[in-house]
């Protein structure tokens, strides 16, 4: 309450300060803006210094700088790692912007600028949360910031940096605010991200395209063979038939499934896709099918001449690009190899099959448990500010930085305040002032809530059984 | 013997005369050559007149002229209709020709010119056969020529012409020399042509391409659906599983199958296609699989972005172009509709299927029986001249004119003297002088042999049982 009142009081100053951050065109994708990217890093350095950070460092990398800041209050208190990024996407087509992307404009309760939601606006909530907490006394926990300038170019310098600085990821929890909630009034916490393993397959038959009249019926047609192979991967409900595919995947308790299913996804999926009937693995809800269950997805297939050509030949080869969306418990490379073996084992006689994993498979990630103190602290904070229990969200795509942190042993809580409709990456990117204010409050509450829950959990853990 | 000796005597004159025919650039595909196409028709008119034809007519059509000529000897004798064409393909890339395509050149025992084998050289054998037969006395049967000038442009004026002149197709047999034999020393008679019915199918799922992470597992993927649908059309040996598909198709006797299988096609198909294993319907040889059995052939399929694009979306639709090679007894439209119904019946839940027959299905054709007197006369003539029983050949593609004659109630015997290696339609088209000479002899013998077999069959038929 007091927090909310203070935020309202400071709101116009906040927007002014955020505007200064947003004015810097820290476009990491365009080398012409390299000085401006550094300028944004320096803006952060200055901000952390003003907040009396224990230490602030602008780390040089092969690419753009990485800014770290430590707020050490008590070695006995837990440490929270905050990840964010200060770089932005290019503005794109300026004619589609209603205002200058690097001259923040406020109307309809929103601030319009490149980076407003992705991710400067969200990073900013942490700076103001710390400012507010410091007014009240010492910070409830140690806080470490890791704010990079290359997120929009695949965080390419981050893995090397994290490897060189293992102390950065030594923490009790990590939090990222770079995701979306459901709508302005409905908070959610991204709880799981499926991984992605893609396989390229080529089926070869005759050495050249051959006349279908002269050879049809006597040789195996690569396109038909590939269709048959793909058809064997799933049953008629889309459940993968490959033996062992579902072994070792994370099980969810009835309680967890109830929490996951607190949102009805059927209407959303029907609305988004326009399909009349939802089809998927039996005994799982739509939300579970896309969130906690793996899926086989065929991405493309090409065989024969272009559509519309009145051909009469059997094409010498057929190509497909197939994928598996993986969930924790599955090895991204392992399921790719399983798929390749399955395709080869199920290839009709008379064709040869070439298949390989394409690109680096991304790892699936999910919150280890809804009992995780960071998740619970985030959920409690959302509840206090928004008045609603946040919905655990499962996001389809992988987020590279989550995988990188995961590789360093950290499982972050994705406490984002964006909206899919914020036009991140598009023209007229914006963030509502409401969410900036609520975000600051939620972040401020989060640190205290986490410290409490961490202590409570520690207490429980140390009780001899 | 005497015939062969006379042909050898006249050989150089024949080549001179044929050269005059070949010199005319009667390219039907290019309107610039319309006068030359007519010139070739007039060359034929003059040739038939020189042979004292009972009547010769150059029929005007909406396109190029059609030349008919009657050699009436006796109303009680059978009438043979001879179809051929005097138009040719364009020369194409002149730099690939070793000599002028319209200035016939002789070397290595071959005459090189556009039209040498397709079809002027073959039509020419009939003119010389008649000349030779006339030296010996009256022709053994009535002969009617139907030589068109639009074969290379799909015989487009022929159906209308045949409909307007039903008397043209009133005959006891029809013969066409516009196909190939197996090699210089191995005669064959094209005995069957499979038909072709093509179906376009589109499977529609989500209204737009959707993220495979966000929706994979919850909706039916159109590409996977189409693969499953196509996979159900045939079993693992390529036998079509659609009920009723093989009903009513022409059965072959053991004797006929022995004749068909007098040639081993396995090595040929392996050589042509480079495949290690031949796969097809059980209990049929390779030759039967491509000759007398129908086949399902998938021609193309496209779903998703182009090969090489690292996509992660479920494509909103998938398209395929499928076909059936039909054999006599099957309705070309009927099997197309059967395929469409099968695809729709086997479509997974959650997608919609649009399918339609594409283009006009071509009809299958086959010799009604190896006991057909025209087939037997052709076989006997080949045997007399080549010293070998001709192999019944089944050709993959349909030949439009065969279908047109079939529609007029005529089932022609395809007694061609070409070779696939004659470069018809390509640069350096040619015909061997050996085959021109043997062709003349074979044609001359054919008319007598046919008249005899026709009389014998008639005799058998009129004996009261």
Interface residues (C-beta under 8 A of the other chain):
Chain A: X193 X194 X196 X198 X205 X206 X207 X208 X210 X211 X212 X213 X214 X215 X216 X217 X218 X219 X220 X221 X223 X224 X226 X227 X228 X230 X231 X233 X234 X236 X238 X265 X269 X272 X273 X274 X275 X276 X277 X278 X279 X280 X281 X286 X289 X290 X293 X294 X295 X296 X297 X298 X299 X300 X301 X302 X303 X304 X305 X306 X307 X309 X310 X311 X312 X313 X314 X315 X318 X319 X321 X323 X325 X348 X349 X350 X358 X359 X395 X396 X397 X398
Chain B: X193 X194 X196 X198 X205 X206 X207 X208 X210 X211 X212 X213 X214 X215 X216 X217 X218 X219 X220 X221 X223 X224 X226 X227 X228 X230 X231 X232 X233 X234 X236 X238 X265 X269 X272 X273 X274 X275 X276 X277 X278 X279 X280 X281 X286 X289 X290 X293 X294 X295 X296 X297 X298 X299 X300 X301 X302 X303 X304 X305 X306 X307 X309 X310 X311 X312 X313 X314 X315 X318 X319 X321 X323 X325 X348 X349 X350 X358 X359 X395 X396 X397 X398
